Amino acid sequence: MMDYCEVCGREVETKIITRKEIFNVCGEDIEVDAQVMVCAECGEELFNEELDSATLINAYNEYRRRHKLLLPEEIRKIREQYGLSQRSFAKLLNWGDKTIRRYENGAVQDRAHNSLLLFLREPENMRTYLTENEVALEEKQVVKLLDTVDKLEQDTDFRVGRRYFDLFFSRIPCEENGFKGFDYEKLCAMVLFFAHKSAGLLKTKLMKLLNYSDMIFYKENGLSISGLKYAHLPYGPVPDNFDMILGKMAADHIAHIEVFYDGSYENHQVVPECDVPEGVLSDEEIEVLTRIYEKFKNFGSAEISNYSHKETGYNATKTGQIISYAYAMDINLN
Ligand SMILES: [Zn+2]
């Protein structure tokens, strides 16, 4: 990308470097790897809004990780699970009118607020809260909310599915999951996206496409898309416990694997069972998936495996180890 450098006094080639930067988040110094655009000729730093905001998101997420705080998106999910508006949710909690909106938009929540939100994530706790507190909601809103709590408690998919997944997939953001709790819904949308785009998509290739999508999105935005962890296996980086996820996707009629034989080779093909859901992936996420699809569309499973073997993160880890998203900074697809 070309940009104007004031020192050189003309349009110059730019490059992106990584350096440590310290940000003050809520009175605490947080060191992050910041990506900065500089003039390729004289090294002068050039302003780049996207990189700056990605770095800031990184710093905030690092702060949240240190203090085990919910991410903005997780707060939104808790509210939506109860079908409440931002205003009603704030009212229910006896918080200021705009508090929930600020948190969902990225302001760091205070610790007491975080504890209450974590507690209320469980429907049975919401019932307790409603019975033990004088809440400022209208009577009919309370009735409706209790009804939603009932439904959530009866919904065995919600309960069993969540507990089962919680055993294997962390909902707490950390470096291993790209600072994002595991998001089954987004992962399903990613799998469907690739399965619909590429006819005869094989499982081995899908695993690499997911890995590159999460890593590149993380590199550019400071968060992964799916919250998957990726492990180092002999044939490249693969999502941790992936067969378990594929089992659930088959049970949910999202997609399943069909085995066919090509000579003596056993091929595992991904067969989609529904359309890519609307509104699950953001425009930015779809843009990254499209870029990854385009980059690798003519690669076979073996080629993409070989390609992934040269990545720093893969080479720096041993078989079975989780590959940190920090290595995403070294991935360059051009
Ligand atoms: Zn310059």
Residues whose N, C-alpha, C, O or C-beta is under 5 A from the ligand:
A	BS01	ZN	C5 V7 C8 C39 E41 C42 G43 E44
